[in-house]
């Protein structure tokens, strides 16, 4: 008696002696039991024992003569290595139900025959077998019960299509391993396969469940758009299709197969959707268009700015040329003006020298005094023209420096530099040339009068000169000495040329001239001629 256990291998029990012989799995033994998980054994007509183990191990036969196990599987013609129940018919063949297939083997010839058409077209068919007393074999399927006689031949079986299944979908390098890795069936079982742009290299594996004559199978496939007709590509016995570097988009994968009876089976189309990367999405293209518009606008703006800059540069060049021409003309005019002032100064020097020569030949003291006074007046104007061609401004005179030079010149003419001191206590003040000449002549007369009349009987003296701007924007010229002083009445009654010249210049300046006695004589001239800043 043979006994099988869920996890205890195979046991042989001698009913008479009750001795037990056990067969268990021994690792590395090619002729030993392949799995300790065994179903109920079947004893063929030769006395050998056939053992099934489900998915745990292939079909095994124990030879009673040799005590060795032999294994059977796909290499012997079976559809797979799953073997469940086994049944022995009356002619000695052993029948098995496998995964969606019924198979039988002849123990003598070891010939294997498969009958997939008895399973039906349902994916979930799982057959069982039973031996009836009539000699017929009944197959329990998912939705029906089928009968088959042991003496029937395959030619008596009606032709039918065979089930076609998509076994697996693999994707290349989805995890960075540079290999094809199977995808979870949940992603494609509903005939919908959504992929990212990185999952664009696929391998689809399929199988036709017809194992009677596997060499007569033929597969054909087509990959089309959603609205395109299939263009079939025959691949023969090959049960895999590879698609490399698929572009983003929507596809339909069509598959059909022909069994050994010549009947085609079509697989429901697999919808494949490969989403584009973010830089190829609608929003990315919208952003690209916006960037293109912005770039065009920016380039246009830059171009307009460059044109405006070039125009401004051209205008600046023209303006610079005009300014250079004006500056050149101004420089020429300035040079000419300086040359004129220089020539006028030289001419005045010639006049002064002539007066000096004339004075040397005159013996009359009054005439000598008049000539010397004229010489000083000419010298005062000559100093102004000297300042004009030596200074930076051609139409204006800085008065403080002018008063210093004028005072020194007059002291030299009277030979009074050692005993009379001229002090010019004022800030810098600039006057136009016409006003400066008038002020210069007037100051010359006032200093000359002080030197002639203020220091009679005195060895030393001081003359103070100042020109200041008042709060009402008028100018105040003060010439004061610390001499003996004189009465204002005497000043009014004077009728000499110098006095007349002073009054004339005062009227010319539209000013007011006053005399005061303050430890000497103080002459004030207030006028409204504005200064040049």
C-alpha positions as CSV (number, residue, x, y, z in Angstrom):
1,X,0.0,0.0,0.0
2,X,1.3,3.5,-1.0
3,X,0.7,6.5,1.2
4,X,1.2,10.2,0.4
5,X,1.5,13.0,2.9
6,X,1.2,16.8,2.6
7,X,4.8,17.2,3.7
8,X,6.1,13.8,4.5
9,X,7.0,12.4,1.0
10,X,5.9,8.9,-0.1
11,X,5.6,5.8,2.0
12,X,5.2,2.1,1.2
13,X,3.5,0.0,3.8
14,X,3.6,-3.8,3.9
15,X,0.2,-4.9,5.0
16,X,1.4,-8.3,6.2
17,X,4.5,-7.2,8.1
18,X,3.4,-3.6,8.7
19,X,6.9,-2.4,7.7
20,X,7.1,1.1,6.3
21,X,9.6,2.2,3.6
22,X,9.8,6.0,3.3
23,X,10.9,8.1,0.3
24,X,11.8,11.7,1.1
25,X,13.5,14.6,-0.5
26,X,17.3,14.4,-0.4
27,X,19.1,17.4,-1.7
28,X,21.5,16.7,-4.6
29,X,20.0,13.2,-5.4
30,X,19.0,13.3,-9.1
31,X,17.1,10.0,-8.7
32,X,15.4,10.8,-5.4
33,X,12.0,12.3,-4.6
34,X,11.7,15.9,-6.0
35,X,9.3,17.2,-3.2
36,X,7.9,16.0,0.1
37,X,4.6,17.5,-1.0
38,X,2.8,14.7,-2.8
39,X,-0.8,13.8,-4.0
40,X,-2.5,10.4,-4.1
41,X,-0.3,8.0,-6.2
42,X,-1.4,6.1,-9.3
43,X,0.0,2.6,-10.0
44,X,0.2,1.7,-13.7
45,X,-0.1,-1.7,-15.2
46,X,3.7,-2.3,-14.9
47,X,3.5,-1.7,-11.1
48,X,5.3,1.6,-11.2
49,X,4.0,4.4,-9.0
50,X,3.2,7.9,-10.5
51,X,3.2,10.9,-8.1
52,X,1.9,14.4,-8.6
53,X,2.9,17.4,-6.5
54,X,1.0,20.4,-7.9
55,X,3.3,23.3,-8.4
56,X,5.8,22.0,-5.9
57,X,7.5,19.5,-8.4
58,X,7.0,18.0,-11.8
59,X,5.4,14.6,-12.5
60,X,7.5,11.7,-11.0
61,X,7.5,8.0,-11.6
62,X,9.0,5.5,-9.1
63,X,10.3,2.4,-10.7
64,X,9.6,-0.5,-8.4
65,X,12.5,-2.5,-9.9
66,X,15.2,0.1,-9.5
67,X,13.8,2.2,-6.7
68,X,14.6,5.4,-8.6
69,X,12.4,8.4,-9.4
70,X,12.1,9.8,-13.0
71,X,10.8,13.2,-13.6
72,X,8.5,14.5,-16.4
73,X,7.7,18.0,-17.5
74,X,7.7,20.4,-20.4
75,X,10.7,18.7,-21.9
76,X,8.6,15.6,-22.4
77,X,5.7,17.5,-24.2
78,X,3.6,18.6,-21.2
79,X,2.3,22.2,-21.3
80,X,3.8,23.1,-17.9
81,X,5.1,21.5,-14.6
82,X,1.7,21.8,-12.8
83,X,0.2,18.3,-12.2
84,X,-2.9,17.9,-10.0
85,X,-5.1,14.8,-10.0
86,X,-4.2,11.7,-12.0
87,X,-6.4,8.9,-13.3
88,X,-5.6,5.5,-15.0
89,X,-7.9,4.5,-17.8
90,X,-8.6,0.9,-18.9
91,X,-6.0,0.8,-21.7
92,X,-3.2,1.8,-19.3
93,X,-2.9,5.6,-20.0
94,X,-2.6,8.0,-17.2
95,X,-4.6,11.3,-17.4
96,X,-3.7,14.5,-15.6
97,X,-5.3,17.9,-15.3
98,X,-2.8,20.7,-15.7
99,X,-3.2,24.4,-15.8
100,X,-6.1,24.9,-18.2
101,X,-5.1,21.7,-20.1
102,X,-5.9,18.0,-19.9
103,X,-2.9,15.7,-20.7
104,X,-2.3,11.9,-20.8
105,X,0.8,9.8,-21.0
106,X,1.4,6.2,-22.1
107,X,3.6,4.6,-19.5
108,X,5.1,2.2,-22.0
109,X,6.0,4.6,-24.8
110,X,6.1,7.7,-22.6
111,X,4.2,9.6,-25.4
112,X,2.4,12.7,-24.2
113,X,-0.9,14.0,-25.6
114,X,-2.6,17.3,-24.6
115,X,-6.2,18.3,-25.1
116,X,-6.7,22.0,-24.4
117,X,-10.0,22.2,-26.2
118,X,-11.7,20.4,-23.3
119,X,-10.9,23.2,-20.9
120,X,-13.0,25.8,-22.7
121,X,-12.2,29.4,-23.5
122,X,-12.5,30.7,-19.9
123,X,-9.3,32.0,-18.3
124,X,-10.3,30.5,-15.0
125,X,-11.0,26.9,-16.1
126,X,-9.4,24.4,-13.8
127,X,-10.2,20.8,-14.8
128,X,-10.4,17.7,-12.7
129,X,-10.6,14.1,-13.8
130,X,-12.5,11.0,-12.7
131,X,-12.8,7.5,-13.9
132,X,-16.3,6.3,-14.6
133,X,-17.5,2.6,-14.6
134,X,-18.5,2.9,-18.2
135,X,-14.9,3.3,-19.3
136,X,-15.4,6.9,-20.2
137,X,-13.5,9.8,-18.7
138,X,-15.3,12.9,-17.5
139,X,-13.6,16.3,-17.2
140,X,-15.1,18.8,-14.7
141,X,-14.4,22.3,-16.0
142,X,-15.5,25.7,-14.7
143,X,-18.8,26.0,-16.5
144,X,-19.5,22.5,-17.8
145,X,-18.8,18.8,-17.6
146,X,-17.1,17.2,-20.6
147,X,-16.9,13.5,-21.6
148,X,-14.3,11.8,-23.6
149,X,-13.8,8.1,-24.5
150,X,-10.4,6.6,-23.9
151,X,-10.5,5.0,-27.4
152,X,-11.3,8.2,-29.2
153,X,-8.6,9.8,-31.4
154,X,-7.7,13.4,-31.8
155,X,-9.2,13.3,-35.3
156,X,-12.6,12.7,-33.9
157,X,-12.4,15.8,-31.7
158,X,-14.2,18.9,-33.3
159,X,-11.9,21.7,-34.3
160,X,-12.0,24.8,-32.1
161,X,-9.9,27.9,-31.4
162,X,-7.3,27.9,-28.7
163,X,-7.1,30.4,-25.9
164,X,-4.6,33.2,-26.5
165,X,-3.1,34.9,-23.4
166,X,-0.8,37.9,-22.8
167,X,1.6,36.4,-20.3
168,X,3.8,39.4,-19.3
169,X,4.8,42.9,-20.1
170,X,8.4,43.9,-19.3
171,X,10.0,47.3,-19.4
172,X,13.6,48.1,-19.9
173,X,15.6,49.9,-17.2
174,X,12.7,51.2,-15.2
175,X,14.8,50.9,-12.1
176,X,18.2,51.8,-13.5
177,X,19.5,48.2,-13.7
178,X,19.8,48.2,-17.5
179,X,17.7,45.1,-17.7
180,X,14.2,44.1,-18.8
181,X,12.0,43.9,-15.7
182,X,8.5,42.5,-15.7
183,X,5.7,44.9,-14.8
184,X,3.0,44.3,-12.4
185,X,0.0,42.5,-14.1
186,X,-2.4,45.0,-12.5
187,X,-1.0,47.6,-14.9
188,X,-2.1,45.7,-18.1
189,X,-4.8,43.2,-17.1
190,X,-7.6,45.6,-18.0
191,X,-6.2,46.0,-21.6
192,X,-5.0,49.4,-20.6
193,X,-1.3,50.2,-20.1
194,X,-0.2,53.7,-19.0
195,X,3.5,54.4,-19.2
196,X,5.8,57.3,-18.6
197,X,8.2,58.7,-21.2
198,X,11.0,56.7,-19.6
199,X,9.1,53.4,-20.0
200,X,9.4,53.4,-23.8
201,X,11.1,50.1,-24.4
202,X,8.8,47.1,-24.0
203,X,8.8,43.4,-24.3
204,X,5.4,41.6,-24.6
205,X,5.2,37.9,-24.0
206,X,2.2,35.8,-25.0
207,X,1.1,32.2,-25.3
208,X,-1.4,30.2,-27.3
209,X,-2.8,27.3,-25.2
210,X,-2.5,24.6,-27.8
211,X,0.1,21.9,-27.0
212,X,-0.9,19.2,-29.5
213,X,1.6,20.2,-32.1
214,X,3.5,23.3,-30.9
215,X,5.6,23.5,-34.1
216,X,2.4,24.4,-36.1
217,X,1.6,27.6,-34.2
218,X,1.9,31.0,-35.8
219,X,1.8,34.4,-34.2
220,X,1.1,37.8,-35.8
221,X,0.9,41.2,-34.3
222,X,0.3,44.8,-35.3
223,X,1.0,48.1,-33.5
224,X,-1.2,50.9,-34.8
225,X,-2.7,54.2,-33.8
226,X,-6.2,54.4,-32.3
227,X,-8.0,54.8,-35.6
228,X,-5.7,52.8,-37.9
229,X,-6.3,49.4,-39.4
230,X,-3.9,46.6,-38.3
231,X,-1.0,45.8,-40.6
232,X,-0.2,42.3,-39.5
233,X,3.4,41.2,-39.0
234,X,3.9,37.4,-38.8
235,X,6.6,36.2,-36.4
236,X,6.1,32.5,-36.6
237,X,6.7,30.5,-33.4
238,X,8.2,33.5,-31.6
239,X,6.0,34.4,-28.6
240,X,7.6,37.7,-27.7
241,X,7.6,41.2,-29.4
242,X,10.0,44.0,-28.6
243,X,9.3,47.7,-29.1
244,X,12.3,50.1,-28.5
245,X,12.3,53.8,-28.0
246,X,8.6,54.3,-28.6
247,X,7.6,57.9,-29.0
248,X,5.0,59.4,-26.6
249,X,1.4,58.8,-27.9
250,X,-1.5,56.4,-27.9
251,X,-1.1,52.9,-29.5
252,X,-3.2,49.8,-30.0
253,X,-1.3,46.4,-29.8
254,X,-3.2,43.8,-31.8
255,X,-2.3,40.1,-31.5
256,X,-3.6,36.9,-33.1
257,X,-2.4,33.3,-33.2
258,X,-3.2,30.2,-35.2
259,X,-3.4,26.7,-33.5
260,X,-2.6,23.3,-35.0
261,X,-6.1,23.1,-36.4
262,X,-5.5,26.3,-38.5
263,X,-7.9,28.4,-36.5
264,X,-7.0,32.0,-35.6
265,X,-7.6,33.4,-32.2
266,X,-7.6,37.2,-31.7
267,X,-6.5,38.9,-28.5
268,X,-8.4,42.0,-27.4
269,X,-6.3,45.0,-28.4
270,X,-4.0,46.4,-25.6
271,X,-4.3,50.2,-25.4
272,X,-0.8,51.7,-24.7
273,X,-0.5,55.3,-23.6
274,X,3.0,56.7,-23.3
275,X,2.8,60.2,-21.7
276,X,5.3,62.8,-23.0
277,X,7.9,64.3,-20.7
278,X,7.0,67.6,-19.0
279,X,9.2,69.5,-21.5
280,X,7.0,68.1,-24.4
281,X,3.6,68.6,-22.7
282,X,1.0,71.2,-23.8
283,X,1.9,73.6,-21.0
284,X,5.6,73.3,-21.9
285,X,4.9,74.2,-25.5
286,X,2.7,77.1,-24.3
287,X,5.6,78.2,-22.1
288,X,8.0,77.9,-25.0
289,X,5.7,80.0,-27.2
290,X,5.5,82.6,-24.4
291,X,9.3,82.6,-24.0
292,X,9.7,82.9,-27.7
293,X,7.3,85.9,-27.8
294,X,9.1,87.4,-24.8
295,X,12.5,86.8,-26.5
296,X,11.2,88.4,-29.7
297,X,9.9,91.3,-27.7
298,X,13.1,91.7,-25.8
299,X,15.2,91.5,-29.0
300,X,13.0,94.0,-30.6
301,X,13.3,96.2,-27.6
302,X,17.1,95.8,-27.6
303,X,17.2,96.5,-31.3
304,X,15.2,99.7,-30.8
305,X,17.4,100.6,-27.9
306,X,20.5,100.0,-30.0
307,X,19.0,102.1,-32.8
308,X,18.2,104.8,-30.4
309,X,21.7,104.6,-28.9
310,X,23.2,104.7,-32.4
311,X,21.1,107.7,-33.2
312,X,22.0,109.4,-29.9
313,X,25.6,108.5,-30.6
314,X,25.4,110.1,-34.0
315,X,23.7,113.1,-32.6
316,X,26.4,113.3,-29.9
317,X,29.1,113.0,-32.5
318,X,27.4,115.8,-34.5
319,X,27.0,117.9,-31.3
320,X,30.6,117.2,-30.3
321,X,31.8,118.3,-33.7
322,X,29.7,121.4,-33.4
323,X,31.0,122.0,-29.9
324,X,34.5,121.4,-31.1
325,X,34.1,123.8,-33.9
326,X,32.5,126.4,-31.5
327,X,35.2,125.7,-29.0
328,X,37.9,126.1,-31.7
329,X,36.3,129.3,-32.8
330,X,36.0,130.5,-29.2
331,X,39.6,129.6,-28.7
332,X,40.6,131.5,-31.8
333,X,38.4,134.4,-30.7
334,X,39.9,134.2,-27.2
335,X,43.3,134.2,-28.6
336,X,42.5,137.2,-30.8
337,X,40.9,138.9,-27.8
338,X,43.9,138.3,-25.7
339,X,46.1,139.5,-28.4
340,X,44.0,142.7,-28.7
341,X,44.2,143.3,-24.9
342,X,47.9,142.6,-25.1
343,X,48.3,145.1,-27.9
344,X,46.1,147.7,-26.1
345,X,48.2,147.2,-22.9
346,X,51.4,147.7,-25.0
347,X,49.9,150.8,-26.7
348,X,49.0,152.2,-23.3
349,X,52.6,151.4,-22.1
350,X,53.9,153.3,-25.1
351,X,51.6,156.2,-24.2
352,X,52.7,156.1,-20.6
353,X,56.4,156.0,-21.7
354,X,55.8,159.0,-24.0
355,X,54.3,160.9,-21.1
356,X,57.2,159.9,-19.0
357,X,59.6,161.2,-21.6
358,X,57.6,164.4,-22.0
359,X,57.6,164.9,-18.2
360,X,61.4,164.6,-18.1
361,X,61.7,167.5,-20.5
362,X,59.3,169.8,-18.7
363,X,60.5,172.0,-15.9
364,X,57.2,173.4,-14.8
365,X,56.1,171.5,-11.7
366,X,52.3,171.9,-12.5
367,X,52.9,170.5,-16.0
368,X,54.9,167.6,-14.6
369,X,52.2,166.9,-12.0
370,X,49.5,166.9,-14.8
371,X,51.6,164.6,-17.0
372,X,52.3,162.2,-14.0
373,X,48.5,162.1,-13.2
374,X,47.8,161.3,-16.9
375,X,50.5,158.7,-16.8
376,X,48.9,157.0,-13.8
377,X,45.5,157.1,-15.4
378,X,46.9,155.4,-18.5
379,X,48.7,152.9,-16.2
380,X,45.4,152.0,-14.4
381,X,43.8,151.1,-17.7
382,X,46.9,149.3,-18.8
383,X,46.8,147.1,-15.7
384,X,43.2,146.1,-16.6
385,X,44.1,145.0,-20.1
386,X,47.1,143.1,-18.7
387,X,44.8,141.3,-16.3
388,X,42.4,140.5,-19.1
389,X,45.0,138.8,-21.4
390,X,46.7,137.1,-18.5
391,X,43.5,135.8,-16.8
392,X,41.1,133.1,-17.6
393,X,38.1,135.4,-18.2
394,X,38.4,137.8,-21.1
395,X,35.4,140.0,-20.2
396,X,35.8,140.3,-16.4
397,X,38.3,141.5,-13.8
398,X,38.9,140.2,-10.3
399,X,39.1,143.5,-8.4
400,X,41.1,142.6,-5.2
401,X,44.1,141.6,-7.2
402,X,43.6,144.6,-9.5
403,X,43.6,147.0,-6.5
404,X,46.9,145.5,-5.3
405,X,48.6,146.0,-8.6
406,X,47.1,149.5,-9.1
407,X,48.2,150.6,-5.6
408,X,51.8,149.3,-6.2
409,X,52.0,151.1,-9.5
410,X,50.8,154.4,-8.1
411,X,53.2,154.1,-5.1
412,X,56.1,153.5,-7.5
413,X,55.1,156.6,-9.5
414,X,55.1,158.8,-6.4
415,X,58.2,157.0,-4.9
416,X,56.1,156.4,-1.8
417,X,56.4,152.7,-1.4
418,X,58.6,153.0,1.6
419,X,56.4,155.3,3.7
420,X,52.8,154.6,2.5
421,X,51.1,151.2,2.8
422,X,48.1,150.3,0.8
423,X,45.8,147.6,2.4
424,X,43.1,145.9,0.3
425,X,40.8,144.2,2.8
426,X,38.0,142.6,0.8
427,X,36.9,139.2,-0.6
428,X,37.3,138.3,-4.3
429,X,34.9,140.2,-6.5
430,X,34.6,140.1,-10.3
431,X,33.4,143.0,-12.4
432,X,32.9,143.4,-16.1
433,X,35.5,145.3,-18.1
434,X,33.6,148.6,-18.5
435,X,32.8,148.8,-14.8
436,X,36.3,147.8,-13.9
437,X,37.8,150.6,-16.0
438,X,35.6,153.2,-14.4
439,X,36.3,151.9,-10.9
440,X,40.0,151.7,-11.7
441,X,40.2,155.3,-12.9
442,X,38.1,156.5,-10.0
443,X,40.3,154.6,-7.5
444,X,43.4,155.9,-9.2
445,X,42.2,159.5,-8.6
446,X,41.3,158.9,-5.0
447,X,44.7,157.2,-4.2
448,X,46.5,160.0,-6.0
449,X,44.6,162.7,-3.9
450,X,45.5,160.8,-0.7
451,X,49.2,160.6,-1.6
452,X,49.3,164.3,-2.6
453,X,47.3,165.9,0.3
454,X,46.6,163.4,3.1
455,X,50.1,162.8,4.4
456,X,51.6,166.4,4.4
457,X,53.9,166.6,7.4
458,X,53.7,162.7,8.0
459,X,56.4,160.2,7.5
460,X,54.1,157.1,7.2
461,X,50.5,156.5,6.3
462,X,48.0,153.8,5.3
463,X,45.5,153.8,2.5
464,X,42.7,151.2,2.8
465,X,40.7,150.1,-0.3
466,X,37.6,147.8,-0.3
467,X,34.8,146.9,-2.7
468,X,31.9,144.9,-1.2
469,X,28.5,143.8,-2.3
470,X,25.7,145.0,0.0
471,X,22.5,143.3,1.0
472,X,20.5,145.2,-1.7
473,X,22.9,143.8,-4.3
474,X,24.6,147.2,-4.7
475,X,28.3,147.7,-4.6
476,X,30.2,149.9,-2.1
477,X,33.7,151.2,-2.9
478,X,35.6,152.7,0.1
479,X,39.0,154.5,-0.1
480,X,40.2,155.7,3.3
481,X,43.5,157.1,4.6
482,X,44.7,158.0,8.1
483,X,46.1,161.4,6.9
484,X,45.2,164.9,8.1
485,X,41.8,164.7,6.5
486,X,39.8,167.5,4.9
487,X,36.5,169.1,5.2
488,X,33.7,167.9,3.0
489,X,33.0,171.5,1.9
490,X,36.5,171.8,0.5
491,X,35.9,168.6,-1.5
492,X,32.8,169.9,-3.0
493,X,34.4,173.2,-4.1
494,X,37.3,171.5,-5.8
495,X,37.3,172.1,-9.5
496,X,40.5,170.3,-10.7
497,X,40.6,167.8,-13.5
498,X,40.8,164.9,-11.1
499,X,37.7,166.0,-9.2
500,X,35.8,166.5,-12.4
501,X,36.9,163.0,-13.6
502,X,35.7,161.5,-10.3
503,X,32.3,163.2,-10.7
504,X,32.1,162.1,-14.3
505,X,32.8,158.5,-13.5
506,X,30.3,158.6,-10.5
507,X,27.6,159.8,-12.9
508,X,28.6,157.1,-15.4
509,X,28.2,154.4,-12.7
510,X,24.9,156.0,-11.5
511,X,26.4,156.1,-8.0
512,X,26.5,158.3,-4.9
513,X,29.9,159.7,-3.8
514,X,30.3,160.8,-0.2
515,X,33.3,162.2,1.9
516,X,33.8,161.5,5.6
517,X,36.4,162.4,8.2
518,X,37.2,159.3,10.3
519,X,40.8,159.7,11.5
520,X,41.5,160.8,8.0
521,X,39.5,161.0,4.8
522,X,36.9,158.3,3.9
523,X,35.5,158.3,0.4
524,X,32.5,156.1,-0.3
525,X,31.0,155.3,-3.7
526,X,27.7,153.3,-3.8
527,X,26.5,152.1,-7.2
528,X,24.2,149.4,-8.6
529,X,26.4,147.9,-11.2
530,X,26.2,144.1,-10.7
531,X,29.3,142.0,-10.4
532,X,30.1,139.0,-12.6
533,X,30.1,135.8,-10.7
